[in-house]
Amino acid sequence: VLAQSLQLLKEDGRLAVITFHSLEDRIVKQTFSSAVNVDTADRRIPLLPEEIPISEYELINRKPVTADEKELEENRRSHSAKLRGIRRKSSWQSEKEKSEN
């Protein structure tokens, strides 16, 4: 479902996922990581700027957002909750990155 929802995102669309178990969090983390990290070519091979692969996604935050102390006092079940987010870059931003490289 995560991979399909990433494909359905429009430009500048965002996807946020809350997980409550470590296995769920691992799946979300790996899915988001594979979407952000594109296959890189061998550095020894010369490439033109337009041939350099650029990811169309970026992480909203590097580390998951967790509940703070106040939230934990009010809601003990939020202890294990983690929020991760990813955003699909807009096409003009991707073109800008290509021209900079």
Jmol script that loads the backbone (N, CA, C; Angstrom):
load data "model"
ATOM      1  N   VAL A   1       0.825  -1.191   0.000  1.00  0.00           N
ATOM      2  CA  VAL A   1       0.000   0.000   0.000  1.00  0.00           C
ATOM      3  C   VAL A   1       0.872   1.258   0.000  1.00  0.00           C
ATOM      4  N   LEU A   2       1.985   1.226   0.707  1.00  0.00           N
ATOM      5  CA  LEU A   2       2.858   2.403   0.760  1.00  0.00           C
ATOM      6  C   LEU A   2       3.419   2.743  -0.619  1.00  0.00           C
ATOM      7  N   ALA A   3       3.888   1.744  -1.333  1.00  0.00           N
ATOM      8  CA  ALA A   3       4.457   1.991  -2.663  1.00  0.00           C
ATOM      9  C   ALA A   3       3.394   2.552  -3.605  1.00  0.00           C
ATOM     10  N   GLN A   4       2.185   2.016  -3.522  1.00  0.00           N
ATOM     11  CA  GLN A   4       1.102   2.510  -4.370  1.00  0.00           C
ATOM     12  C   GLN A   4       0.719   3.931  -4.002  1.00  0.00           C
ATOM     13  N   SER A   5       0.699   4.234  -2.712  1.00  0.00           N
ATOM     14  CA  SER A   5       0.325   5.587  -2.300  1.00  0.00           C
ATOM     15  C   SER A   5       1.393   6.593  -2.710  1.00  0.00           C
ATOM     16  N   LEU A   6       2.651   6.191  -2.751  1.00  0.00           N
ATOM     17  CA  LEU A   6       3.707   7.090  -3.233  1.00  0.00           C
ATOM     18  C   LEU A   6       3.501   7.419  -4.704  1.00  0.00           C
ATOM     19  N   GLN A   7       3.094   6.432  -5.479  1.00  0.00           N
ATOM     20  CA  GLN A   7       2.863   6.661  -6.905  1.00  0.00           C
ATOM     21  C   GLN A   7       1.656   7.550  -7.146  1.00  0.00           C
ATOM     22  N   LEU A   8       0.689   7.526  -6.244  1.00  0.00           N
ATOM     23  CA  LEU A   8      -0.521   8.330  -6.402  1.00  0.00           C
ATOM     24  C   LEU A   8      -0.346   9.788  -5.989  1.00  0.00           C
ATOM     25  N   LEU A   9       0.761  10.104  -5.311  1.00  0.00           N
ATOM     26  CA  LEU A   9       0.989  11.480  -4.876  1.00  0.00           C
ATOM     27  C   LEU A   9       1.143  12.407  -6.072  1.00  0.00           C
ATOM     28  N   LYS A  10       0.509  13.561  -6.006  1.00  0.00           N
ATOM     29  CA  LYS A  10       0.688  14.580  -7.029  1.00  0.00           C
ATOM     30  C   LYS A  10       1.936  15.378  -6.699  1.00  0.00           C
ATOM     31  N   GLU A  11       2.315  16.278  -7.599  1.00  0.00           N
ATOM     32  CA  GLU A  11       3.485  17.121  -7.349  1.00  0.00           C
ATOM     33  C   GLU A  11       3.275  17.909  -6.057  1.00  0.00           C
ATOM     34  N   ASP A  12       4.293  17.958  -5.247  1.00  0.00           N
ATOM     35  CA  ASP A  12       4.288  18.621  -3.951  1.00  0.00           C
ATOM     36  C   ASP A  12       3.291  17.978  -2.979  1.00  0.00           C
ATOM     37  N   GLY A  13       2.843  16.756  -3.286  1.00  0.00           N
ATOM     38  CA  GLY A  13       1.952  16.022  -2.392  1.00  0.00           C
ATOM     39  C   GLY A  13       2.747  15.416  -1.249  1.00  0.00           C
ATOM     40  N   ARG A  14       2.088  15.255  -0.118  1.00  0.00           N
ATOM     41  CA  ARG A  14       2.758  14.729   1.064  1.00  0.00           C
ATOM     42  C   ARG A  14       2.031  13.509   1.582  1.00  0.00           C
ATOM     43  N   LEU A  15       2.802  12.593   2.149  1.00  0.00           N
ATOM     44  CA  LEU A  15       2.260  11.385   2.744  1.00  0.00           C
ATOM     45  C   LEU A  15       2.831  11.277   4.152  1.00  0.00           C
ATOM     46  N   ALA A  16       1.954  11.164   5.137  1.00  0.00           N
ATOM     47  CA  ALA A  16       2.370  10.999   6.525  1.00  0.00           C
ATOM     48  C   ALA A  16       1.835   9.673   7.037  1.00  0.00           C
ATOM     49  N   VAL A  17       2.685   8.932   7.748  1.00  0.00           N
ATOM     50  CA  VAL A  17       2.313   7.629   8.264  1.00  0.00           C
ATOM     51  C   VAL A  17       2.659   7.564   9.742  1.00  0.00           C
ATOM     52  N   ILE A  18       1.691   7.148  10.549  1.00  0.00           N
ATOM     53  CA  ILE A  18       1.922   6.940  11.981  1.00  0.00           C
ATOM     54  C   ILE A  18       2.026   5.437  12.216  1.00  0.00           C
ATOM     55  N   THR A  19       3.100   5.027  12.882  1.00  0.00           N
ATOM     56  CA  THR A  19       3.288   3.616  13.208  1.00  0.00           C
ATOM     57  C   THR A  19       3.287   3.458  14.723  1.00  0.00           C
ATOM     58  N   PHE A  20       2.899   2.257  15.169  1.00  0.00           N
ATOM     59  CA  PHE A  20       2.835   1.971  16.600  1.00  0.00           C
ATOM     60  C   PHE A  20       3.714   0.795  17.009  1.00  0.00           C
ATOM     61  N   HIS A  21       4.286   0.094  16.043  1.00  0.00           N
ATOM     62  CA  HIS A  21       5.140  -1.057  16.333  1.00  0.00           C
ATOM     63  C   HIS A  21       6.429  -0.936  15.535  1.00  0.00           C
ATOM     64  N   SER A  22       7.488  -1.519  16.055  1.00  0.00           N
ATOM     65  CA  SER A  22       8.797  -1.385  15.403  1.00  0.00           C
ATOM     66  C   SER A  22       8.820  -2.031  14.019  1.00  0.00           C
ATOM     67  N   LEU A  23       8.109  -3.133  13.835  1.00  0.00           N
ATOM     68  CA  LEU A  23       8.087  -3.769  12.516  1.00  0.00           C
ATOM     69  C   LEU A  23       7.391  -2.885  11.493  1.00  0.00           C
ATOM     70  N   GLU A  24       6.298  -2.258  11.905  1.00  0.00           N
ATOM     71  CA  GLU A  24       5.610  -1.318  11.012  1.00  0.00           C
ATOM     72  C   GLU A  24       6.538  -0.169  10.663  1.00  0.00           C
ATOM     73  N   ASP A  25       7.220   0.358  11.670  1.00  0.00           N
ATOM     74  CA  ASP A  25       8.102   1.496  11.447  1.00  0.00           C
ATOM     75  C   ASP A  25       9.246   1.129  10.505  1.00  0.00           C
ATOM     76  N   ARG A  26       9.765  -0.064  10.643  1.00  0.00           N
ATOM     77  CA  ARG A  26      10.854  -0.503   9.768  1.00  0.00           C
ATOM     78  C   ARG A  26      10.396  -0.556   8.315  1.00  0.00           C
ATOM     79  N   ILE A  27       9.178  -1.050   8.081  1.00  0.00           N
ATOM     80  CA  ILE A  27       8.643  -1.139   6.719  1.00  0.00           C
ATOM     81  C   ILE A  27       8.494   0.260   6.120  1.00  0.00           C
ATOM     82  N   VAL A  28       7.944   1.179   6.896  1.00  0.00           N
ATOM     83  CA  VAL A  28       7.758   2.551   6.415  1.00  0.00           C
ATOM     84  C   VAL A  28       9.108   3.202   6.156  1.00  0.00           C
ATOM     85  N   LYS A  29      10.039   3.035   7.076  1.00  0.00           N
ATOM     86  CA  LYS A  29      11.369   3.632   6.930  1.00  0.00           C
ATOM     87  C   LYS A  29      12.073   3.108   5.678  1.00  0.00           C
ATOM     88  N   GLN A  30      12.030   1.815   5.448  1.00  0.00           N
ATOM     89  CA  GLN A  30      12.694   1.237   4.279  1.00  0.00           C
ATOM     90  C   GLN A  30      12.010   1.647   2.982  1.00  0.00           C
ATOM     91  N   THR A  31      10.691   1.721   2.995  1.00  0.00           N
ATOM     92  CA  THR A  31       9.956   2.134   1.793  1.00  0.00           C
ATOM     93  C   THR A  31      10.283   3.577   1.440  1.00  0.00           C
ATOM     94  N   PHE A  32      10.257   4.454   2.434  1.00  0.00           N
ATOM     95  CA  PHE A  32      10.573   5.865   2.193  1.00  0.00           C
ATOM     96  C   PHE A  32      12.029   6.021   1.767  1.00  0.00           C
ATOM     97  N   SER A  33      12.920   5.271   2.387  1.00  0.00           N
ATOM     98  CA  SER A  33      14.339   5.356   2.042  1.00  0.00           C
ATOM     99  C   SER A  33      14.599   4.911   0.611  1.00  0.00           C
ATOM    100  N   SER A  34      13.949   3.844   0.189  1.00  0.00           N
ATOM    101  CA  SER A  34      14.151   3.376  -1.186  1.00  0.00           C
ATOM    102  C   SER A  34      13.555   4.350  -2.200  1.00  0.00           C
ATOM    103  N   ALA A  35      12.509   5.077  -1.822  1.00  0.00           N
ATOM    104  CA  ALA A  35      11.926   6.072  -2.730  1.00  0.00           C
ATOM    105  C   ALA A  35      12.826   7.292  -2.863  1.00  0.00           C
ATOM    106  N   VAL A  36      13.504   7.663  -1.788  1.00  0.00           N
ATOM    107  CA  VAL A  36      14.349   8.858  -1.792  1.00  0.00           C
ATOM    108  C   VAL A  36      15.708   8.573  -2.425  1.00  0.00           C
ATOM    109  N   ASN A  37      16.284   7.419  -2.135  1.00  0.00           N
ATOM    110  CA  ASN A  37      17.610   7.077  -2.633  1.00  0.00           C
ATOM    111  C   ASN A  37      17.500   6.371  -3.971  1.00  0.00           C
ATOM    112  N   VAL A  38      17.847   7.064  -5.038  1.00  0.00           N
ATOM    113  CA  VAL A  38      17.826   6.456  -6.368  1.00  0.00           C
ATOM    114  C   VAL A  38      19.123   5.703  -6.593  1.00  0.00           C
ATOM    115  N   ASP A  39      19.082   4.779  -7.534  1.00  0.00           N
ATOM    116  CA  ASP A  39      20.296   4.035  -7.861  1.00  0.00           C
ATOM    117  C   ASP A  39      21.334   4.995  -8.423  1.00  0.00           C
ATOM    118  N   THR A  40      22.502   4.968  -7.838  1.00  0.00           N
ATOM    119  CA  THR A  40      23.561   5.853  -8.311  1.00  0.00           C
ATOM    120  C   THR A  40      24.477   5.089  -9.258  1.00  0.00           C
ATOM    121  N   ALA A  41      24.960   5.781 -10.225  1.00  0.00           N
ATOM    122  CA  ALA A  41      25.880   5.183 -11.192  1.00  0.00           C
ATOM    123  C   ALA A  41      27.289   5.152 -10.590  1.00  0.00           C
ATOM    124  N   ASP A  42      28.128   4.369 -11.195  1.00  0.00           N
ATOM    125  CA  ASP A  42      29.514   4.299 -10.768  1.00  0.00           C
ATOM    126  C   ASP A  42      30.170   5.660 -10.960  1.00  0.00           C
ATOM    127  N   ARG A  43      30.842   6.154  -9.945  1.00  0.00           N
ATOM    128  CA  ARG A  43      31.452   7.489 -10.002  1.00  0.00           C
ATOM    129  C   ARG A  43      32.551   7.589 -11.056  1.00  0.00           C
ATOM    130  N   ARG A  44      33.089   6.466 -11.446  1.00  0.00           N
ATOM    131  CA  ARG A  44      34.169   6.489 -12.438  1.00  0.00           C
ATOM    132  C   ARG A  44      33.653   6.699 -13.854  1.00  0.00           C
ATOM    133  N   ILE A  45      32.343   6.553 -14.041  1.00  0.00           N
ATOM    134  CA  ILE A  45      31.764   6.720 -15.373  1.00  0.00           C
ATOM    135  C   ILE A  45      31.309   8.166 -15.532  1.00  0.00           C
ATOM    136  N   PRO A  46      31.812   8.851 -16.543  1.00  0.00           N
ATOM    137  CA  PRO A  46      31.384  10.244 -16.734  1.00  0.00           C
ATOM    138  C   PRO A  46      29.952  10.309 -17.250  1.00  0.00           C
ATOM    139  N   LEU A  47      29.167  11.196 -16.655  1.00  0.00           N
ATOM    140  CA  LEU A  47      27.778  11.368 -17.055  1.00  0.00           C
ATOM    141  C   LEU A  47      27.494  12.839 -17.343  1.00  0.00           C
ATOM    142  N   LEU A  48      26.613  13.063 -18.276  1.00  0.00           N
ATOM    143  CA  LEU A  48      26.133  14.415 -18.526  1.00  0.00           C
ATOM    144  C   LEU A  48      25.168  14.794 -17.406  1.00  0.00           C
ATOM    145  N   PRO A  49      24.996  16.088 -17.120  1.00  0.00           N
ATOM    146  CA  PRO A  49      24.101  16.483 -16.026  1.00  0.00           C
ATOM    147  C   PRO A  49      22.690  15.923 -16.144  1.00  0.00           C
ATOM    148  N   GLU A  50      22.161  15.834 -17.361  1.00  0.00           N
ATOM    149  CA  GLU A  50      20.801  15.317 -17.505  1.00  0.00           C
ATOM    150  C   GLU A  50      20.725  13.804 -17.325  1.00  0.00           C
ATOM    151  N   GLU A  51      21.872  13.128 -17.304  1.00  0.00           N
ATOM    152  CA  GLU A  51      21.898  11.687 -17.116  1.00  0.00           C
ATOM    153  C   GLU A  51      22.009  11.278 -15.649  1.00  0.00           C
ATOM    154  N   ILE A  52      22.259  12.228 -14.774  1.00  0.00           N
ATOM    155  CA  ILE A  52      22.407  11.932 -13.353  1.00  0.00           C
ATOM    156  C   ILE A  52      21.023  11.676 -12.763  1.00  0.00           C
ATOM    157  N   PRO A  53      20.826  10.518 -12.149  1.00  0.00           N
ATOM    158  CA  PRO A  53      19.505  10.217 -11.590  1.00  0.00           C
ATOM    159  C   PRO A  53      19.203  11.085 -10.372  1.00  0.00           C
ATOM    160  N   ILE A  54      17.988  11.641 -10.342  1.00  0.00           N
ATOM    161  CA  ILE A  54      17.552  12.476  -9.229  1.00  0.00           C
ATOM    162  C   ILE A  54      16.244  11.908  -8.710  1.00  0.00           C
ATOM    163  N   SER A  55      16.136  11.810  -7.411  1.00  0.00           N
ATOM    164  CA  SER A  55      14.925  11.282  -6.807  1.00  0.00           C
ATOM    165  C   SER A  55      13.783  12.283  -6.932  1.00  0.00           C
ATOM    166  N   GLU A  56      12.578  11.780  -7.131  1.00  0.00           N
ATOM    167  CA  GLU A  56      11.425  12.664  -7.206  1.00  0.00           C
ATOM    168  C   GLU A  56      10.757  12.823  -5.845  1.00  0.00           C
ATOM    169  N   TYR A  57      11.331  12.218  -4.801  1.00  0.00           N
ATOM    170  CA  TYR A  57      10.797  12.313  -3.448  1.00  0.00           C
ATOM    171  C   TYR A  57      11.845  12.872  -2.502  1.00  0.00           C
ATOM    172  N   GLU A  58      11.393  13.450  -1.400  1.00  0.00           N
ATOM    173  CA  GLU A  58      12.303  13.866  -0.333  1.00  0.00           C
ATOM    174  C   GLU A  58      11.616  13.656   1.006  1.00  0.00           C
ATOM    175  N   LEU A  59      12.417  13.324   2.005  1.00  0.00           N
ATOM    176  CA  LEU A  59      11.871  13.123   3.338  1.00  0.00           C
ATOM    177  C   LEU A  59      11.504  14.471   3.948  1.00  0.00           C
ATOM    178  N   ILE A  60      10.387  14.526   4.634  1.00  0.00           N
ATOM    179  CA  ILE A  60       9.988  15.758   5.306  1.00  0.00           C
ATOM    180  C   ILE A  60      10.840  15.959   6.555  1.00  0.00           C
ATOM    181  N   ASN A  61      11.093  14.882   7.269  1.00  0.00           N
ATOM    182  CA  ASN A  61      11.960  14.942   8.443  1.00  0.00           C
ATOM    183  C   ASN A  61      12.849  13.703   8.447  1.00  0.00           C
ATOM    184  N   ARG A  62      14.082  13.870   8.863  1.00  0.00           N
ATOM    185  CA  ARG A  62      15.023  12.747   8.828  1.00  0.00           C
ATOM    186  C   ARG A  62      14.697  11.709   9.889  1.00  0.00           C
ATOM    187  N   LYS A  63      14.348  12.171  11.077  1.00  0.00           N
ATOM    188  CA  LYS A  63      14.016  11.269  12.175  1.00  0.00           C
ATOM    189  C   LYS A  63      12.510  11.324  12.407  1.00  0.00           C
ATOM    190  N   PRO A  64      11.942  10.243  12.919  1.00  0.00           N
ATOM    191  CA  PRO A  64      10.493  10.260  13.154  1.00  0.00           C
ATOM    192  C   PRO A  64      10.117  11.218  14.273  1.00  0.00           C
ATOM    193  N   VAL A  65       8.922  11.766  14.163  1.00  0.00           N
ATOM    194  CA  VAL A  65       8.396  12.638  15.208  1.00  0.00           C
ATOM    195  C   VAL A  65       7.739  11.738  16.251  1.00  0.00           C
ATOM    196  N   THR A  66       8.104  11.942  17.506  1.00  0.00           N
ATOM    197  CA  THR A  66       7.528  11.164  18.601  1.00  0.00           C
ATOM    198  C   THR A  66       6.843  12.106  19.584  1.00  0.00           C
ATOM    199  N   ALA A  67       6.099  11.531  20.484  1.00  0.00           N
ATOM    200  CA  ALA A  67       5.361  12.332  21.462  1.00  0.00           C
ATOM    201  C   ALA A  67       6.317  12.985  22.463  1.00  0.00           C
ATOM    202  N   ASP A  68       6.002  14.217  22.835  1.00  0.00           N
ATOM    203  CA  ASP A  68       6.812  14.893  23.846  1.00  0.00           C
ATOM    204  C   ASP A  68       6.295  14.529  25.241  1.00  0.00           C
ATOM    205  N   GLU A  69       6.933  15.053  26.271  1.00  0.00           N
ATOM    206  CA  GLU A  69       6.585  14.693  27.645  1.00  0.00           C
ATOM    207  C   GLU A  69       5.140  15.046  27.989  1.00  0.00           C
ATOM    208  N   LYS A  70       4.682  16.196  27.533  1.00  0.00           N
ATOM    209  CA  LYS A  70       3.314  16.610  27.834  1.00  0.00           C
ATOM    210  C   LYS A  70       2.306  15.642  27.218  1.00  0.00           C
ATOM    211  N   GLU A  71       2.541  15.259  25.973  1.00  0.00           N
ATOM    212  CA  GLU A  71       1.653  14.317  25.303  1.00  0.00           C
ATOM    213  C   GLU A  71       1.671  12.964  26.010  1.00  0.00           C
ATOM    214  N   LEU A  72       2.836  12.529  26.459  1.00  0.00           N
ATOM    215  CA  LEU A  72       2.940  11.244  27.148  1.00  0.00           C
ATOM    216  C   LEU A  72       2.171  11.253  28.466  1.00  0.00           C
ATOM    217  N   GLU A  73       2.185  12.389  29.172  1.00  0.00           N
ATOM    218  CA  GLU A  73       1.425  12.494  30.420  1.00  0.00           C
ATOM    219  C   GLU A  73      -0.072  12.404  30.162  1.00  0.00           C
ATOM    220  N   GLU A  74      -0.525  13.015  29.080  1.00  0.00           N
ATOM    221  CA  GLU A  74      -1.951  13.035  28.770  1.00  0.00           C
ATOM    222  C   GLU A  74      -2.423  11.747  28.098  1.00  0.00           C
ATOM    223  N   ASN A  75      -1.536  11.100  27.358  1.00  0.00           N
ATOM    224  CA  ASN A  75      -1.926   9.936  26.575  1.00  0.00           C
ATOM    225  C   ASN A  75      -0.785   8.922  26.588  1.00  0.00           C
ATOM    226  N   ARG A  76      -0.862   7.953  27.477  1.00  0.00           N
ATOM    227  CA  ARG A  76       0.219   6.977  27.628  1.00  0.00           C
ATOM    228  C   ARG A  76       0.382   6.098  26.388  1.00  0.00           C
ATOM    229  N   ARG A  77      -0.700   5.896  25.638  1.00  0.00           N
ATOM    230  CA  ARG A  77      -0.625   5.033  24.454  1.00  0.00           C
ATOM    231  C   ARG A  77       0.193   5.657  23.329  1.00  0.00           C
ATOM    232  N   SER A  78       0.449   6.945  23.425  1.00  0.00           N
ATOM    233  CA  SER A  78       1.233   7.607  22.373  1.00  0.00           C
ATOM    234  C   SER A  78       2.728   7.352  22.514  1.00  0.00           C
ATOM    235  N   HIS A  79       3.114   6.593  23.523  1.00  0.00           N
ATOM    236  CA  HIS A  79       4.533   6.343  23.778  1.00  0.00           C
ATOM    237  C   HIS A  79       5.235   5.697  22.589  1.00  0.00           C
ATOM    238  N   SER A  80       4.591   4.750  21.945  1.00  0.00           N
ATOM    239  CA  SER A  80       5.246   4.026  20.852  1.00  0.00           C
ATOM    240  C   SER A  80       4.966   4.620  19.473  1.00  0.00           C
ATOM    241  N   ALA A  81       4.158   5.655  19.405  1.00  0.00           N
ATOM    242  CA  ALA A  81       3.789   6.223  18.104  1.00  0.00           C
ATOM    243  C   ALA A  81       4.942   6.998  17.478  1.00  0.00           C
ATOM    244  N   LYS A  82       5.131   6.777  16.176  1.00  0.00           N
ATOM    245  CA  LYS A  82       6.150   7.504  15.408  1.00  0.00           C
ATOM    246  C   LYS A  82       5.517   8.000  14.119  1.00  0.00           C
ATOM    247  N   LEU A  83       5.818   9.241  13.779  1.00  0.00           N
ATOM    248  CA  LEU A  83       5.278   9.859  12.573  1.00  0.00           C
ATOM    249  C   LEU A  83       6.408  10.091  11.586  1.00  0.00           C
ATOM    250  N   ARG A  84       6.243   9.590  10.370  1.00  0.00           N
ATOM    251  CA  ARG A  84       7.211   9.808   9.293  1.00  0.00           C
ATOM    252  C   ARG A  84       6.495  10.421   8.113  1.00  0.00           C
ATOM    253  N   GLY A  85       7.190  11.281   7.379  1.00  0.00           N
ATOM    254  CA  GLY A  85       6.576  11.935   6.236  1.00  0.00           C
ATOM    255  C   GLY A  85       7.508  11.986   5.037  1.00  0.00           C
ATOM    256  N   ILE A  86       6.899  12.000   3.861  1.00  0.00           N
ATOM    257  CA  ILE A  86       7.635  12.088   2.595  1.00  0.00           C
ATOM    258  C   ILE A  86       6.859  13.007   1.665  1.00  0.00           C
ATOM    259  N   ARG A  87       7.590  13.671   0.778  1.00  0.00           N
ATOM    260  CA  ARG A  87       6.961  14.618  -0.150  1.00  0.00           C
ATOM    261  C   ARG A  87       7.457  14.347  -1.550  1.00  0.00           C
ATOM    262  N   ARG A  88       6.526  14.425  -2.507  1.00  0.00           N
ATOM    263  CA  ARG A  88       6.921  14.317  -3.915  1.00  0.00           C
ATOM    264  C   ARG A  88       7.319  15.706  -4.385  1.00  0.00           C
ATOM    265  N   LYS A  89       8.509  15.816  -4.949  1.00  0.00           N
ATOM    266  CA  LYS A  89       8.998  17.107  -5.418  1.00  0.00           C
ATOM    267  C   LYS A  89       8.183  17.574  -6.619  1.00  0.00           C
ATOM    268  N   SER A  90       8.096  18.878  -6.779  1.00  0.00           N
ATOM    269  CA  SER A  90       7.421  19.416  -7.956  1.00  0.00           C
ATOM    270  C   SER A  90       8.367  19.350  -9.145  1.00  0.00           C
ATOM    271  N   SER A  91       7.820  19.358 -10.351  1.00  0.00           N
ATOM    272  CA  SER A  91       8.639  19.184 -11.551  1.00  0.00           C
ATOM    273  C   SER A  91       9.616  20.330 -11.750  1.00  0.00           C
ATOM    274  N   TRP A  92       9.223  21.559 -11.395  1.00  0.00           N
ATOM    275  CA  TRP A  92      10.147  22.687 -11.565  1.00  0.00           C
ATOM    276  C   TRP A  92      11.338  22.539 -10.655  1.00  0.00           C
ATOM    277  N   GLN A  93      11.135  21.935  -9.481  1.00  0.00           N
ATOM    278  CA  GLN A  93      12.238  21.743  -8.560  1.00  0.00           C
ATOM    279  C   GLN A  93      13.199  20.695  -9.104  1.00  0.00           C
ATOM    280  N   SER A  94      12.657  19.645  -9.707  1.00  0.00           N
ATOM    281  CA  SER A  94      13.502  18.609 -10.292  1.00  0.00           C
ATOM    282  C   SER A  94      14.313  19.167 -11.455  1.00  0.00           C
ATOM    283  N   GLU A  95      13.689  20.007 -12.287  1.00  0.00           N
ATOM    284  CA  GLU A  95      14.397  20.630 -13.406  1.00  0.00           C
ATOM    285  C   GLU A  95      15.504  21.552 -12.899  1.00  0.00           C
ATOM    286  N   LYS A  96      15.228  22.271 -11.809  1.00  0.00           N
ATOM    287  CA  LYS A  96      16.212  23.178 -11.234  1.00  0.00           C
ATOM    288  C   LYS A  96      17.431  22.389 -10.732  1.00  0.00           C
ATOM    289  N   GLU A  97      17.187  21.250 -10.069  1.00  0.00           N
ATOM    290  CA  GLU A  97      18.285  20.438  -9.588  1.00  0.00           C
ATOM    291  C   GLU A  97      19.106  19.883 -10.745  1.00  0.00           C
ATOM    292  N   LYS A  98      18.453  19.506 -11.832  1.00  0.00           N
ATOM    293  CA  LYS A  98      19.184  18.994 -12.986  1.00  0.00           C
ATOM    294  C   LYS A  98      20.077  20.072 -13.588  1.00  0.00           C
ATOM    295  N   SER A  99      19.583  21.301 -13.648  1.00  0.00           N
ATOM    296  CA  SER A  99      20.371  22.370 -14.253  1.00  0.00           C
ATOM    297  C   SER A  99      21.535  22.781 -13.364  1.00  0.00           C
ATOM    298  N   GLU A 100      21.403  22.602 -12.040  1.00  0.00           N
ATOM    299  CA  GLU A 100      22.476  22.974 -11.123  1.00  0.00           C
ATOM    300  C   GLU A 100      23.636  21.994 -11.216  1.00  0.00           C
ATOM    301  N   ASN A 101      23.335  20.713 -11.495  1.00  0.00           N
ATOM    302  CA  ASN A 101      24.382  19.703 -11.587  1.00  0.00           C
ATOM    303  C   ASN A 101      25.020  19.816 -12.923  1.00  0.00           C
TER     304      ASN A 101
END
end "model"
wireframe off; spacefill off
backbone 0.3
color backbone group
